[in-house]
Amino acid sequence: MSYATVEKRGPVSVVTLNRPERLNAISGELLDDLHDALSQVNGDAGCRAIVFCGEGRAFCAGDDLKEFGKQTASAASIRSHIERIQLITRDLMFNGKPVIGAVHGFAVGGGFEWLLNCDLAVASDELVCFFPEMEWGQFVTGGVTHLLPQSVGHQRAMELWLLGERQSAQRLLEMGLINRVVKRDALRETALDLATQVAQRSALSVSRLKRLLTRELSHELARSLDLELDATIETFGSAEAAQRVQAFAKRT
């Protein structure tokens, strides 16, 4: 079974996180399957737009804390895990194809970061997003140290990271981080409708637009991804992170 599936809907490809029993929490296997799925649709000349969503009760609940011991078993395993997380951002943002997020339930940590990597985003009205990394003694990834201040400003970005408060779909809409808020049962079709509209635009023009914007971002974003990698390796494998993750896991 793959933890990331691909469904063709004409010129639109739907990439779905498929680990619902763990709220699509991020594991090594999910990262590998998601990279394969995104590589498949990015290489498909017939794909004009991508819808990115999650199966079950959540979009993505962030890193799977049950795998923390395996992920931090060695310096090599930490580096491998974080490099694969950063690779997904490159798959989403450096591909020339527009990505429309369809996000519901929880989008936590890495799930929140993947939402921010999308070109457009539709959220269900019960969406909850937050960054738990500072509480857990870890660090943010996904290029958000560059992307988020550009979107909401330095102080608001720091508020989101440092306080880790839960953000509603309406709040994200007000901050300009998502484009639509709809009822849960309308989420997938709304995202597909937006993707279909995008797919009807000139593929050449759309691709050039995204690549131009990516080119403008690429140096700073690539540098941020590398700096986040170094910071996350340092914090992820620390004794403090292990203690904080264990304390959090006991409370949940």
KETORPA-370892 format. One record per residue: residue in one letter; x, y, z of N, C-alpha, C, O, CB in turn. Coordinates in steps of 0.1 Angstrom, whole numbers, plus 5000, padded with zeros to 4 digits. Glycine has a CB too. Layout:
N
AXYZXYZXYZXYZXYZ;...
***
This chain:
252
M500849885000500050005000500950125000501950135007499150005012;S500550224992501250354991500650455001499450465002501350404977;Y501550525008501050635016500850765009500450865015502050655027;A500950764996500550884988500050824974500750754967501750974986;T498850864971498250804959498050914948498051034952496850744962;V497950874936497750974925496450934917496250814914498950974915;E495551024915494351004907494251104896494451224899493051014916;K494051064884493951154872492551194871491551114871494451084860;R492351324870490951384867491151474855491151594856490351454879;G491251414843491551494831492951554832493951484835490451604829;P492951684831494251754831494751784846495851834848494251884824;V493951744856494251764870494651634876494051524874493051824877;S495751634884496251514891495951544906496351644911497751484888;V495351444913495051464927496051374934496051254933493651424930;V496951434943497851364951497351364965497051474971499351434950;T497151244971496451234984497351164994497851044991495151154982;L497651225005498351155016497351045021496251065023498651255028;N497950925023497050805025497550725037497950605036497050715013;R497650795048497950725061496950765072497350825082499450755066;P495650745069494650805077494650755091494250825100493350775071;E495050635094495050575107496050655116495950645129495450435107;R496950735111497850815118497750965115498651045117499350775116;L496550995110496251135106497251185096497651305096496151225118;N497751095088498751135077499951195083500651275077498151225067;A500351145095501551195101502751155093502751055086501651145116;I503851235094504951215085505851115090506451115101505751355084;S506051005082507050905084507950895073507750955062506350765087;G509050815074509950805063509250745051509550785039511150715067;E508450645053507750585042506750675035506650675022506950455046;L506050755043505150855036505950955028505550995017504350935047;L507151005033507951095026508351035012508351105002509151145034;D508850915013509350845001508150834991508350854979509950705004;D506950784995505850764986505350904981504950914969504750694994;L505351004989504951134984505851194974505451244964504851234996;H507151174976508151214966507951144953507951204942509651194971;D507651014954507450934941506150984934506151004922507250784945;A505151014942503851064936504051194930503551224919502751064947;L504751284936504951424931505851414919505651494909505551514941;S506851324919507751314907506951264895507151304884508851214910;Q505951174898505151114887504351224881504251234868504251004893;V503651304889502751414883503551524877503151584867501751464893;N504751554883505551664878506151624864506351704855506651694887;G506351494862506851444849505751414839506051374828507651324852;D504551434842503351394833503051524825502551614830502151354842;A503351514812503051624803501551664802501251774799503551604789;G500751564805499251584805498751654817497551694817498551454802;C499551654828499051714840499251864840500351914837499851654852;R498151944841498252094841498152154854498452274856497152144831;A497652084864497452134878497452014887497051904884496252224879;I497852044900497851934910496951984922497152094927499351914915;V496151894927495451904939496151824950496351704947493851874938;F496451884961497151814972496251804984495951914989498551884975;C495951684989495051664999495351555008496351485006493551654994;G494551525018494851415028493551335030492451385030495251465041;E493751205031492651105033492351105048493251115057493050965028;G491051085051490651065065490351195072489851285066491750995072;R490651195085490251305094491151425094490851525100490051255108;A492251425087493251535087493951535075494151445067494151515099;F494451655072495451675061496751615064497251525058495651825057;C497351665075498651605080498951655094498951775096499851645070;A499051565103499251595117500751625121501051625133498751485126;G501551645111502951675114503751545116503351435112503051755126;D504951565121505851445123505251345132504551375142507151495129;D505451215129504951105137505851085149506951035148504850975128;L505351125160506151115173506450975176507450945184505451185184;K505650875172505950735175507250685167507750585171504750645171;E507650765157508850725150510050815154511050805147508550745135;F509850895164510950985168512250915171513350955167510451075180;G512050805178513250725182514050675170515250675169512950605191;K513250625160513950575148514550685140515650675134512950495139;Q513850795139514350915131515550975137516451025130513251015131;T515750965151516851025157517950915162518750945171516351105169;A517850805156518750695160520250725158521050675165518350565153;S520550805148521850835144521950975137520851025133522550725136;A523051025136523251155128522751135114522251225108524651205129;A523051015109522750985095521250975093520651025083523350855090;S520550915103519050905102518351035103517351065096518550805112;I518851125112518351255113518451335100517551395095519051335125;R519651335095519951405082519051355071518451435063521451395078;S518951225070518151165059516651205060516051235051518251005060;H516151205073514751235075514451385071513551415064514351215089;I515351475076515151615073515351645058514651725053516051705082;E516351585052516551605038515351565030514951635020517751535033;R514651455034513551415026512351505028511551525019513151275031;I512251565040511151665042511451785033510451835027511151715057;Q512651835033512951955024512751915009512452005001514351995027;L513051795006512851754992511351774987511151804976513251604990;I510451744996509051764993508751904989507951934980508151715004;T509252004997509052144993509652174980508952244972509752235004;R510752114976511352134963510352074952510152134942512752074962;D509851964955508851894946507651984944507151994933508451754951;L507152044954505952124954506152264947505352314940505352144967;M507352324950507552464946508352484933508252584927508152534957;F509252384930510152404919509752324907510652284899511552374923;N508452304905507952204895507352264883507152194873507052114902;G507052394883506452454871504952434870504352484861507152414859;K504352344879502952314878502252374891502752364902502652164877;P501152444889500452494901499852394910499352294905499352594896;V500052414923499552314933498452384941498652494947500752264942;I497352314941496152364949495952274961495652164960494852374940;G496252334973496052254985494552244989493852344988496852314997;A494052124993492752104998492952055012493151935014491852004989;V492752135022493352105036492152105046491352195046494452215040;H492152005054491151995064491651935077492751885077489951905059;G490851935087491251875100492351945106492352065109491551725098;F493451865108494751925113495751945102495951855094495251845125;A496452055102497652075094498652135104498752255106497352175081;V499452045109500352075120501852065116502151965109500051985132;G502652155121504052145118504352125103504052215095504652025125;G504852015099505151995085503951995076504052035065505851855083;G502751965082501551975074501152115071500752155060500451905081;F501352205081501152355079502152405069501852485061501352425093;E503452355070504452405060504052355046504252435037505852345064;W503552235044503152195031502052285026501952315014502752045031;L501052325034500052415030500652545025500252595014499052445042;L501652595032502252715027503152705015503452805008503152775039;N503452575011504152554999503252554987503752554975504952425000;C501952544989500952544978500852674971501052784978499552484982;D500452684959500252804951498852864955498752984956500352784936;L497852784956496552824961496152724972496652604972495452824949;A495252764981494852674991493352694995492852804997495652685004;V492652584995491252585000491252505013491852395014490252514989;A490552565023490452495036489052465040488152545037491152585047;S488852355047487552335053487352425066488352465071487352185057;D486152455069485952545080486352495094486352575103484452585080;E486652365095487152315108488652295108489152225117486452175110;L489352345098490752335098491452395111490952505115491352395085;V492452335116493252385127494752365123495152255119492952315140;C495452475123496852475120497652535131497252635138497152555107;F498852485134499752545143501152485141501352375136499252525158;F502152555147503552515147503952465161504052555169504552625141;P504152335163504552295177506052285179506452245190503952155179;E506852315169508252285169508952355181509852285187508952335156;M508652475184509352545195509052485208509952475217509052695195;E507852435210507452365222508252225223508552185234505952335223;W508352165212509052035212510552035211511151935211508551955200;G511152155211512552165210513152135196514252085195513252085220;Q512352155186512752125173512752255164512952365170511752025166;F512652245151512852365142511852345130511552235126514252375138;V511452455125510552455113511352425100512552445099509852585112;T510652365091511252325078510352385067509552475069511352175077;G510552325054509652365043509852505038509052555030508252355048;G511052565041511352695036510452805042510452925037511052695021;V509752775053508852875059509552995066509053095068507952815069;T510852975069511553085075511753195065511953315069512953045080;H511653165052511653265042510253305037509953425036512453225030;L509453205035508053225029507153295039506453385034507453095026;L507053255051506053315060506253465063505253535063506053235073;P507453505067507653655069507253735056506853845057509053685073;Q507553675044507153745032505653765031505253855025507753665020;S504953665036503453665035502853755046501853825043502953525036;V503253745058502553805070503353905077502853965087502053695079;G504653915074505554005081506253935093505953825097504754115087;H507353995097508253935107507553905120507653795125509454025109;Q506854005125506353985139505153885139505153805148505754125144;R504353885129503253785128503853645127503353545133502253815117;A504853635118505553505116506153455129505953335133506553515105;M506753545136507353505149506353465159506553365167508253615155;E505153535159504053495168503653355165503353275174502953595166;L503453325152502953185148503953085153503552975158502753175133;W505253105151506253005155506553005170506452895176507653045148;L506753115177507053115191505953075200506153005209507553255195;L504753125197503653085206502952955202502452885211502653205205;G503052925189502452795185500952785187500452675189503152685192;E500252895187498852895190498052835178498452845166498353035192;R496952775181496152715170495452825162494852915168495052615177;Q495452805149494952905140493752835133493852725128495952955130;S492652905132491452855125491552895110492452965106490152915131;A490752825102490652855088490353005085490953065076489652765081;Q489453055093489053195091490153295094490353395087487853235100;R490953255104492153335108493153335097493753435093492753295121;L493453215091494353205080493853275068494653335060494553055077;L492553275065492053355054492253505056492653575047490453325053;E492053555068492353695071493753735070494053845066491853725086;M494653635072496153665071496553645056497753675053496953575080;G495753605048496053585034496853455031497553445021496853695029;L496753355040497553235038496753125031497253025027497953185051;I495453145030494553055022493653135013493453255016493752955031;N493053075003492253144994490753134996489953224993492553104980;R490253015001488852985002488652905015489552835019488252914990;V487552935022487052845033485652795029484752865026487052925046;V485552665030484252595026483952485036484752455045484352535012;K482752435035482352325044483152205040483652185028480852295042;R483352115049484151995047483751915035484551865027484151905059;D482451895033481951815022482051885008481851814998480451775024;A482452005008482652084996484152104993484452164982481952214996;L484952055001486452085000487052034987487652104980487152035012;R486951904985487551844974487051894960487851924952487351684974;E485751914959485251964947485552104944485852144933483751944946;T485652184955486052324953487552334948487852414939485952404967;A488352254954489752254950489852204936490652254928490652164959;L489152104932489152044918488652154909489152164897488351924917;D487652224913487052334904488152444901488352484890485852394910;L488852484912489952584910491052524901491552594892490552624924;A491352394904492452334896492052324881492852344872492852194901;T490752294879490252284865490352424858490652434846488852224865;Q489952524865490052664860491452694856491752744845489452764870;V492452664865493852684862494252604850495052654842494652654875;A493852484849494252394839493752444825494352404815493752254841;Q492752524825492252584812493052704808492852744796490752614814;R493852754816494752864812495852804803496052684803495352944824;S496552894797497752854789498752784797499252844807498352974782;A499052654794500052584802501352644801502152654811500152434796;L501752704790503052764788503052894797504052914804503252804774;S502052974797502053094805502053064820502753124827500753184801;V501252964824501152934838502552874843503052914854500052824841;S503152794835504452734838505452844839506252844849504852624828;R505452934830506453044830506253134842507153174848506353124817;L504953154846504653244857505253174870505953244878503153264859;K504953044872505452984884506952974884507553004894504852844885;R507552944873508952934872509653064874510753074881509452874859;L509053174869509553304871509553344886510553394892508853414863;L508353324892508253354907509253264915509853304924506853324911;T509353134911510253044918511753094916512553084925510152904913;R512053144904513353184901513753304910514853324916513553224887;E512653394912512953504921513153464935513853524943511753604920;L512453354939512553294953513753204954514253184965511253224956;S514153144943515053024944516253034953516552954961515352984931;H516953144951518253164958517953174973518553094981518953284954;E517053264977516753274992516053154997516353115008515953404994;L515153094989514352984994515352864996515252795006513252954985;A516152844986517152724986518052744998518352645005517952714973;R518452865000519352895012518652865025519152805034519953035011;S517352915026516552885038516352735040516452695052515252955037;L516152665030515952515031517252455037517152365045515652455018;D518452505032519652445037519952485052520352405060520852495028;L519652615055519852665069518852595078519252555089519652815069;E517652575074516652495082517152355084516952295095515252495075;L517752295074518252165075519252155086519252065095518852115062;D520252245086521252255096520652275110521052205120522352365093;A519752365111519152395124518352285130518352255141518252525123;T517552215120516752105125517551985129517251915138515752065113;I518651955122519551845126520051875140520151785148520751835116;E520452005142521052035156519952015167520251965177521552175156;T518752065164517752055175517051925176516751875187516752165172;F516851865164516051735164516751625172516051545178515851695149;G518051625171518851515178519251555192520051485198519951485170;S518751665197519251715211518551635222517451585220518951865212;A519151635233518551565245517251645249516251585254519551565257;E517251775248516051855251514951815243513751805248516352005250;A515151795230514051765221513451625225512251615225514551755206;A514351535228513851395232512951415245511951345246515051305235;Q513351495254512651505267511351575264510251535270513451595277;R511351675256510151755253509151665245507951675248510451885246;V509551595235508651505228508051395237506851375236509451445216;Q508851345245508351235255507351295264506351235267509551175263;A507551415269506651485278505351515271504251495276507251615284;F505451555258504251585250503451455248502251455249504551655237;A504151355244503551225241502751165253501751105251504551125236;K503251195265502551145277501251215279500351165285503551155289;R501251345274500051425277498951395266497751425268500351565276;T499251325255498351305245497951155243497151115234498851355232;
***
